[in-house]
Amino acid sequence: MVSEKWLPKSEPAAPVCIGNGDRGLKVSDFIDRPNNAWKSEEVLNYFCEEDANVILQIPLPISPVKDKRVWHFTTNGEYSVKSGYELALMMKRNGLLGVGGSGCPLCGDPEESVIHLVAKCPFARAVWFSSPLQIDSQVLECSSFIRWWSELMQRGQGFQDAVHWRANIAYLVWGIWKSRNQAMFDHCRADPVWVMQQAVRSAAEFLEAYKEEESEMEILCADRPSKQVQWQAPTSGSCGGLRARSAIVMESLALRAGVLLAMERGFRRVIFEGDAKGLIDALSGRGTSREDIQLLVWDILQLCNSLFTDFSFVFVGRKCNSVAHELASKGYSSGICSNWIAIPPLWLWDLICREKGCCT
C-alpha cells in the first residue's frame, strides 16, 4: 500500500506514512466495513495530514465491488491518445521524457522532434505526397509545429470541401504517429503508401458517419418548439456530515443518501431528480461517468435494482431546482439534517409554489 500510487491528487501519488506503523497494511485495514466508513483515527495517525484528508474524502461503496486500475489523466478513467500525448508533453517540459533517445526510428536522423516526425522525415514526406492531397510537407513553414499546422489549414481553405481536407490531414498525422510507435516499440517499419491508404480509408469512414449525424441533427432541430422551463410533478403514486473532493462527487453522495432515505420510507417506485447532468446521464446509461464517480454510480444502481420495483433518474435544469439549492444552502450553513415528506416548513413553502408554477 505504501508504494502504490492510489491517492487521487493532481498526479497519482503514493501516501506518506508517519510513525513506525506496520508497512504491510492494506487499504482495507483502514475501512470500517460494518459502518461503511473510513477509520478516521487510524487514517489520521498513520498518514501525514495532507494525505489523510485526501483519503477521508474518497467515497466508499455500500455494495461490494472489485478494485480496478484507472487512467488518472481523463475524467472517465479510460486511456486516450490525446491524454497520453498531453502527458508526454508535460513530462518532456519537466525533463522526464526524451532523455538519451536514439533519434528518429523511421529514418535514423539524430533529430526527433514533432516537426521532424510530421514534416521533415522522408517517411512522412512520402506519406503526404502519395496521398490524394499531394502535399510536399517540407516546403511549408517548418519553424514550429503550430506554424506548420496553421499553414496547412490555410491551404485547406481553398479546397472544395474543407471538412474533407481537415479529416484527411488528421488521419494522415495519426497514421504517421502510429508508424513511428510501431518502429520504436515493435521494430516494424510500415510502407508509406500502405499508411496513406489506411489513413484515407479511415477519413472516408469518419466523413460518412459525420454526414449521417449531421443529417439526423438537422431533422431533430427543425421546427423544434421552444418551451418555458418549469418543474413538473411526477406521475401519481411516485414520491420523491458528507465529505467530497469535488462538486459532482458530493452530488453523487447526496443522491446515494436519497436512495437510502427512500428505502427507509418504504418507497418502491421512485423518481430521482437532479441538475448534475453528467451524473444523471451516467445513471441513465446516456453517457460515460467520470472516473471519480464511477464507483458511486455503480453503487447507486446496485442499490436501486435491489430496493425498488421501478425507478428512474431525471435531469432538471437549475431554474427548476431552486428548492433543492435552498435546502442545500440551509443544510450547509446550519449543519442540521432534516427531511419532510408531506408538509414543508413555512420558509420553504413560497419557493415551492413558485417553482411549481402556482400561487396557492
HELIX and SHEET records of a PDB file:
HELIX    1   1 VAL A   27  PHE A   30  5                                   4    
HELIX    2   2 SER A   40  TYR A   46  1                                   7    
HELIX    3   3 GLU A   49  LEU A   56  1                                   8    
HELIX    4   4 VAL A   81  ARG A   93  1                                  13    
HELIX    5   5 VAL A  114  ILE A  115  1                                   2    
HELIX    6   6 HIS A  116  LYS A  120  3                                   5    
HELIX    7   7 PRO A  122  SER A  130  1                                   9    
HELIX    8   8 SER A  137  VAL A  139  5                                   3    
HELIX    9   9 PHE A  145  GLY A  156  1                                  12    
HELIX   10  10 ALA A  162  ASN A  181  1                                  20    
HELIX   11  11 GLN A  182  ASP A  186  3                                   5    
HELIX   12  12 PRO A  192  CYS A  221  1                                  30    
HELIX   13  13 ALA A  247  GLU A  264  1                                  18    
HELIX   14  14 LYS A  277  LEU A  283  1                                   7    
HELIX   15  15 GLU A  291  ILE A  293  5                                   3    
HELIX   16  16 GLN A  294  LEU A  307  1                                  14    
HELIX   17  17 ARG A  318  CYS A  320  5                                   3    
HELIX   18  18 SER A  322  SER A  334  1                                  13    
HELIX   19  19 LEU A  346  LYS A  356  1                                  11    
SHEET    1   A 2 ILE A  31  ASP A  32  0                                        
SHEET    2   A 2 ALA A  37  TRP A  38 -1                                        
SHEET    1   B 2 ARG A 269  GLY A 274  0                                        
SHEET    2   B 2 ASP A 310  PHE A 315  1                                        
END                                                                             
